[in-house]
Structures are given as C-alpha cells and as structure tokens.
C-alpha cells in the first residue's frame, strides 16, 4: 500500500512539473494610425477632422519566445504621415497590413488643388523566402497584404502620405 501511495505522489509531481514547464508564449501586436486634415469642401469649406488615410497593422505569433518591434512616426501636420517600422519574430508568424487612403477634396469637383499621394513599401523576409511590395499612387489607394510565415521572419514598412 505504501508503494502505491509513493507512486501516486511521484506521478502527481511529474504532472505538475509538466504543467509548469509549459509557460505561455506568443507575440501579438495591433496598431492603427489615422491621418486627418483640417478642411473639407461640401458646398463650402468646413473645418473639421477629416480622415484622409488609415493604416492598420497586425502581427500574430502563438509560439514566439522573442520578438522586437520599433517604429518611428512623424505626426502633427494635417494630411501628412511619415512612418517607418521594423518587426522581428523568432517563430512562425503572420503579418497583416491594410492601408486605405482617399482624397477628401478631389481637384476638378472641389476647389482642392491636389490629390492624396501615397508611398508604401513593405519588405518581408523569412528563412527561405522574401517579398517586397511597393505601391506609389495618387487619389484613392487601397493596399492589403497578408503573409503567413512557416518560420521566423521580419518585416519593414516605409509609409508616406502626401
């Protein structure tokens, strides 16, 4: 009987050590940036907070044990954004980005004198592949990307509005 009790305690301790050994891991990031302007034409100039672009970023890795993220953004001037970021994850990871830029005051149908200008460069690397997406455009620009990496990877973003 004593042997059964000792074996039972030993098995319980082993189960507890396995449970303690499975520490939670992962890295998750959500980032949203709105670019706004100050005046909108609607049968006359109206002052306000008019959205001209929105950028969304999501990084998701359930198994990462180390990750780095850095960003540099220049904010404060209406209609403008200068943004750069870098992400590095040491495990399978999903990078997902969406940019939606519009021209609030299109020339020709409003007294506006310029189109929204977009410069977007996204570079993604994994152990065995690489991708570079480059978009330059005027007016209404929509970009959506999703990369699912089977191993560690990194991604850089260079985004300029106007």
N, C-alpha and C positions, 0 to 999 in steps of 0.2 A: 504494500500500500504506500509505503514511504517513497518507493521508486516512482510510482505513478504520479505522486504529488510533485516530486522533483522534476520529472519530465514535463509535466504540465506547466510548472513555473518557468522552466527553460524555454518552452515553446512560446509562452506569453511574452517573455523578454525579447525573443527573436522577432516576433511580430511587431513589437513596439519599436525595435531598432530599425526595422524596415520602414515603418511609417515615419519615423524621424528622419530617415535618410532621404526621403522624397520631398525635399524642400521645394516650394513653389518657384517656378522660373517664368520668364517671359518678359517681353518689352512691348508696350503699346503706346502709340502717340497719335493724337488728333490735333490738328492745327487748322485754324480758319482765319483768313485775312480778308477784310473788306476794304475796298478803295472807293472813296466818295469824293464828290465835288461840291461846289458851293452854289451854282446857279443852273437852273433848268428853264428852257423855253416851253411854255404851254399857253399860247395866245398872249404872251407877255413873259418877261423874266420873273422867275420866282426863286427866292432864296431858300435854301434847304440843305439837306444832307442826302444827296442823290447818289445812289450806288452805280459806279461805272465798272467795277470788277469785283469778283470774289474768287479766292484761291483756297482750296481745301486739300489737306494732306493727311493721309493715314498710313501708319507703319504698324505692322502687326506680326509678332513672332511669339508663339506659345512656348518655345523651347530655348530662347536666348538666355544666356547667363552673363553676357556682357554686351553693352551697346553704347554708342556715342551719338550725340546729336548736337549740332551747333547751327545757329542761324544769325544772320546779320540783316536787319531791315532798316530802311530809311523811310520814316513816316513823317507826316506833318504838312506836306504840300498837297493842296487839293488836286485831284485827278491823277496823282503820281504815286508810284511804288517802285522801289529798288530793293530787291530781296534775293538773298543767297542762303542756301542751306546745304548741310552735309550730314548724312546718316550712315552709320556703320553698325551692322548687327552680326554676331558670331554664330548664327544658326539659321535654318530655313526661315524665310521672311517674305511678307507681302508688302509691296509699296503701291499705294494708290493715290493718284493726284487728279484734281479737276480744276480747270480754270475756265471761268466764264466772264468775258469782257464784252461790254456793249458801249456804243456811242450814245450818250444821253442827248446831245444836241447835234444831230447829223447835219452837215453842211448841205445846202440845197433845199431843205424843208424847214430849217430853223435859221436864225441868224448866227448859229455856231460856225466857227471858221476852221475846225479841224476834226478829224476822225480819231478815235481812240487807237493808239499804236501799241502793239504787243510784241515783246521779245521774250520767248520762253525756250530754255534749253534744259533738258533733263538727261543726265547720264547715269546709267545703271550698270553695275558690274557684279558678277558672281564668280565662283571659281573657274567656270568653264564657258562663260558667255558674257557678252557686253552689248549694250544698246545705247544709242544716242538719238534722242528725239529733239528736233529743232523746229520751232514754229515762229515765224515773223509775219505779222499781218496788221491790217488796219480795219477799223469798223467793229463789227460784231465777230468775236473769235471765241470758239469753244474748243477746249482740249480736254481729253480724258485719257488716262493711262492706268494700266494695272499690270504689275509684274509679280509673278509668284516664283520665287527662287527656291530651288531644292537644297541649297546650301547657303553658307554665309554670303553676305553681299553688302554693297554700299550704293548710295545714290546721292548725286549732287543736283541742285536746282539753281538756275540763274533766271530770274524773272524781273522784267522791267515793264511797267505800264507808263505810257507817254514818256 
